[in-house]
Amino acid sequence: MTVPFRICFVCTGNICRSPMAESVFRTRLAEDGLDGLVEVDSAGTGGWHEGDGADPRTVAVLRAGGYETAHTARQFHASWFDRLDLVIALDAGHLRALRRLAPTAQDAAKVRLLRSYAAEAADKGADPAHDLDVPDPYYGDFAGFEECLEMVEAASDGLLAAVRTAVTARTVLPARASGYDDRRPAPDPAHPQEKESA
């Protein structure tokens, strides 16, 4: 039996951006027929909202978009790296915090910015200096949550393509003989071609 490809989306308190990304990406996986091969969850860098549901504005935006809204906030722990294939940060602050938390260099390499996949999907035409953060909508108005959802949706398409490639490689390669293989290595979804925001 193939081990699922595991992804965790991480924001600050796990009540706005990361549950939004989790819900959108879970829907993308189901539409693509990968939901049985990929597991998705989310967490926050802090534990301020552990046990709470998603912010009501996140719930409203997700419902309006036709996405699921069930969620319970929790905090990300360093011990999780061992079982995860990708840890998707919603902004550069999360990226830095998660990489500092990572027990090994290999674990730190699993942490990527969500919007780096939007840049990858846009024919690599993004400005290298472009800000790849999904802004925190918590202290703003409802329009900020709608903008957040748009950014998450745009990046989810590129992330889905990368994960599909990784899952295909994982399920096809073990079935092949362990001899010479002249194929090019599959792109690593943990390393899209982008420059990180500072």
DRENPA-648900 format. One record per residue (C-alpha): residue number from 1; x, y, z. Coordinates in steps of 0.001 Angstrom, whole numbers, plus 500000, padded with zeros to 6 digits. Each point is the difference from the previous one (the first is absolute). Layout:
BEGIN
<r num="NUM" x="X" y="Y" z="Z"/>
...
This chain:
BEGIN
<r num="1" x="500000" y="500000" z="500000"/>
<r num="2" x="501317" y="503437" z="499030"/>
<r num="3" x="500645" y="502409" z="502867"/>
<r num="4" x="497925" y="503186" z="499512"/>
<r num="5" x="501750" y="503218" z="498999"/>
<r num="6" x="499459" y="502270" z="503017"/>
<r num="7" x="499693" y="503808" z="499969"/>
<r num="8" x="499416" y="502469" z="502824"/>
<r num="9" x="499079" y="503654" z="499373"/>
<r num="10" x="501213" y="502368" z="502715"/>
<r num="11" x="499090" y="503581" z="500908"/>
<r num="12" x="500121" y="501865" z="503333"/>
<r num="13" x="496990" y="498843" z="502007"/>
<r num="14" x="498431" y="497425" z="497653"/>
<r num="15" x="496667" y="501797" z="499798"/>
<r num="16" x="500244" y="502072" z="496785"/>
<r num="17" x="502504" y="499252" z="497241"/>
<r num="18" x="501107" y="496418" z="500616"/>
<r num="19" x="496502" y="498509" z="500474"/>
<r num="20" x="499019" y="501839" z="496818"/>
<r num="21" x="502950" y="498477" z="498132"/>
<r num="22" x="499277" y="496553" z="501445"/>
<r num="23" x="496368" y="500104" z="498888"/>
<r num="24" x="500759" y="501305" z="496503"/>
<r num="25" x="502777" y="497493" z="499406"/>
<r num="26" x="497954" y="497067" z="501295"/>
<r num="27" x="497354" y="500926" z="497406"/>
<r num="28" x="502640" y="500220" z="497244"/>
<r num="29" x="501276" y="496529" z="500935"/>
<r num="30" x="496499" y="498517" z="499863"/>
<r num="31" x="499358" y="501591" z="496607"/>
<r num="32" x="503286" y="498550" z="498731"/>
<r num="33" x="499372" y="496517" z="501436"/>
<r num="34" x="502967" y="500230" z="502376"/>
<r num="35" x="498087" y="500241" z="503271"/>
<r num="36" x="500725" y="496360" z="500827"/>
<r num="37" x="503741" y="500458" z="499435"/>
<r num="38" x="500585" y="503335" z="501753"/>
<r num="39" x="499192" y="501027" z="503582"/>
<r num="40" x="499550" y="503681" z="500838"/>
<r num="41" x="499716" y="501852" z="503283"/>
<r num="42" x="500942" y="503365" z="501508"/>
<r num="43" x="501413" y="501566" z="503141"/>
<r num="44" x="501285" y="503253" z="501473"/>
<r num="45" x="503457" y="501050" z="501119"/>
<r num="46" x="498396" y="501019" z="503305"/>
<r num="47" x="497436" y="498373" z="502258"/>
<r num="48" x="497833" y="503021" z="500833"/>
<r num="49" x="496911" y="498568" z="498285"/>
<r num="50" x="500459" y="496261" z="500618"/>
<r num="51" x="496610" y="498290" z="500096"/>
<r num="52" x="498195" y="502930" z="498337"/>
<r num="53" x="498193" y="499865" z="496686"/>
<r num="54" x="501051" y="502074" z="497012"/>
<r num="55" x="499386" y="503753" z="500065"/>
<r num="56" x="496339" y="500664" z="499034"/>
<r num="57" x="501176" y="502080" z="497033"/>
<r num="58" x="502104" y="497073" z="498747"/>
<r num="59" x="496965" y="497739" z="500367"/>
<r num="60" x="497822" y="502475" z="498077"/>
<r num="61" x="502498" y="500369" z="497143"/>
<r num="62" x="500477" y="496237" z="499718"/>
<r num="63" x="496242" y="499344" z="500009"/>
<r num="64" x="499502" y="502621" z="497298"/>
<r num="65" x="502661" y="498220" z="497929"/>
<r num="66" x="498407" y="496586" z="500500"/>
<r num="67" x="502739" y="498634" z="502295"/>
<r num="68" x="499714" y="497995" z="503214"/>
<r num="69" x="500229" y="501991" z="503220"/>
<r num="70" x="500446" y="497454" z="502840"/>
<r num="71" x="503213" y="500836" z="501886"/>
<r num="72" x="501655" y="499866" z="503425"/>
<r num="73" x="503130" y="502104" z="500526"/>
<r num="74" x="503238" y="498482" z="501292"/>
<r num="75" x="503685" y="500870" z="500315"/>
<r num="76" x="502747" y="498582" z="497799"/>
<r num="77" x="502636" y="497863" z="501780"/>
<r num="78" x="503549" y="499202" z="498888"/>
<r num="79" x="499330" y="496267" z="500412"/>
<r num="80" x="497572" y="500170" z="497068"/>
<r num="81" x="502791" y="500567" z="497469"/>
<r num="82" x="500859" y="496321" z="500050"/>
<r num="83" x="496638" y="498984" z="498522"/>
<r num="84" x="499491" y="502941" z="497621"/>
<r num="85" x="501135" y="500339" z="496384"/>
<r num="86" x="499232" y="503715" z="499681"/>
<r num="87" x="499386" y="502776" z="502516"/>
<r num="88" x="498391" y="502945" z="498223"/>
<r num="89" x="500515" y="503407" z="501616"/>
<r num="90" x="497581" y="502813" z="499268"/>
<r num="91" x="502534" y="502805" z="500415"/>
<r num="92" x="503735" y="500582" z="500398"/>
<r num="93" x="499744" y="500311" z="503781"/>
<r num="94" x="498496" y="496522" z="500202"/>
<r num="95" x="502645" y="498720" z="497593"/>
<r num="96" x="502813" y="501244" z="502246"/>
<r num="97" x="498355" y="498759" z="503209"/>
<r num="98" x="499362" y="496534" z="498579"/>
<r num="99" x="503505" y="499646" z="498587"/>
<r num="100" x="501446" y="500959" z="503395"/>
<r num="101" x="497737" y="497392" z="501606"/>
<r num="102" x="501048" y="497256" z="497564"/>
<r num="103" x="502185" y="497322" z="501677"/>
<r num="104" x="502147" y="499399" z="496887"/>
<r num="105" x="501024" y="501715" z="496778"/>
<r num="106" x="497867" y="497482" z="498088"/>
<r num="107" x="496988" y="500993" z="502098"/>
<r num="108" x="500689" y="503703" z="499446"/>
<r num="109" x="500034" y="499349" z="496238"/>
<r num="110" x="496414" y="498728" z="500225"/>
<r num="111" x="498770" y="503497" z="500916"/>
<r num="112" x="498863" y="502104" z="497036"/>
<r num="113" x="497909" y="503108" z="499447"/>
<r num="114" x="496553" y="499299" z="498567"/>
<r num="115" x="500179" y="502820" z="497473"/>
<r num="116" x="503311" y="498731" z="498622"/>
<r num="117" x="497805" y="497486" z="498187"/>
<r num="118" x="497892" y="502805" z="498520"/>
<r num="119" x="503213" y="501511" z="498600"/>
<r num="120" x="500949" y="496566" z="498618"/>
<r num="121" x="496589" y="499602" z="498385"/>
<r num="122" x="500204" y="503405" z="498309"/>
<r num="123" x="502510" y="498787" z="497414"/>
<r num="124" x="502836" y="501144" z="502254"/>
<r num="125" x="499172" y="503561" z="498996"/>
<r num="126" x="499783" y="501336" z="503561"/>
<r num="127" x="502183" y="502876" z="501110"/>
<r num="128" x="502811" y="498498" z="502183"/>
<r num="129" x="499440" y="502838" z="502486"/>
<r num="130" x="496268" y="499284" z="500135"/>
<r num="131" x="498586" y="499626" z="503498"/>
<r num="132" x="498915" y="496387" z="500419"/>
<r num="133" x="498139" y="500482" z="503299"/>
<r num="134" x="496305" y="499332" z="500407"/>
<r num="135" x="499198" y="503043" z="502198"/>
<r num="136" x="498382" y="499399" z="503383"/>
<r num="137" x="496355" y="501100" z="499658"/>
<r num="138" x="499204" y="499724" z="503741"/>
<r num="139" x="500124" y="503713" z="500852"/>
<r num="140" x="498416" y="501194" z="496770"/>
<r num="141" x="496554" y="499914" z="498456"/>
<r num="142" x="498171" y="497246" z="498140"/>
<r num="143" x="501584" y="501005" z="496678"/>
<r num="144" x="503358" y="498897" z="501383"/>
<r num="145" x="498667" y="496475" z="500491"/>
<r num="146" x="498676" y="499943" z="496442"/>
<r num="147" x="503396" y="501144" z="498703"/>
<r num="148" x="501673" y="497316" z="502112"/>
<r num="149" x="497764" y="497322" z="498460"/>
<r num="150" x="500860" y="501205" z="496481"/>
<r num="151" x="503737" y="499712" z="500741"/>
<r num="152" x="499574" y="496558" z="501531"/>
<r num="153" x="497982" y="498770" z="497017"/>
<r num="154" x="502557" y="501305" z="497491"/>
<r num="155" x="502900" y="498342" z="501824"/>
<r num="156" x="498121" y="496740" z="500535"/>
<r num="157" x="500028" y="499228" z="496284"/>
<r num="158" x="503805" y="500136" z="499846"/>
<r num="159" x="500346" y="498041" z="503236"/>
<r num="160" x="497624" y="497351" z="498679"/>
<r num="161" x="502115" y="499543" z="496868"/>
<r num="162" x="503157" y="499566" z="502098"/>
<r num="163" x="498349" y="497564" z="502398"/>
<r num="164" x="498510" y="498000" z="497117"/>
<r num="165" x="503505" y="499582" z="498563"/>
<r num="166" x="501406" y="498916" z="503375"/>
<r num="167" x="497172" y="497532" z="500646"/>
<r num="168" x="500359" y="498508" z="496517"/>
<r num="169" x="503752" y="499560" z="500504"/>
<r num="170" x="499405" y="498387" z="503389"/>
<r num="171" x="497489" y="497480" z="498643"/>
<r num="172" x="501757" y="499215" z="496693"/>
<r num="173" x="503673" y="499814" z="500980"/>
<r num="174" x="499729" y="497207" z="502620"/>
<r num="175" x="498334" y="497772" z="497409"/>
<r num="176" x="503010" y="500304" z="497652"/>
<r num="177" x="503139" y="497908" z="500190"/>
<r num="178" x="502733" y="501630" z="502046"/>
<r num="179" x="502474" y="500087" z="497093"/>
<r num="180" x="500927" y="502725" z="497558"/>
<r num="181" x="497383" y="502670" z="499421"/>
<r num="182" x="500618" y="502543" z="497250"/>
<r num="183" x="497021" y="502196" z="500868"/>
<r num="184" x="500512" y="503457" z="501404"/>
<r num="185" x="499228" y="500264" z="503728"/>
<r num="186" x="496545" y="501308" z="500784"/>
<r num="187" x="499825" y="503627" z="501164"/>
<r num="188" x="500062" y="500243" z="503779"/>
<r num="189" x="496831" y="501709" z="501294"/>
<r num="190" x="501995" y="501216" z="502981"/>
<r num="191" x="502203" y="502067" z="497686"/>
<r num="192" x="498016" y="502022" z="497446"/>
<r num="193" x="502109" y="502418" z="497986"/>
<r num="194" x="499513" y="503222" z="501885"/>
<r num="195" x="501752" y="502505" z="502173"/>
<r num="196" x="498677" y="500259" z="503521"/>
<r num="197" x="498775" y="503243" z="501480"/>
<r num="198" x="502162" y="501317" z="502806"/>
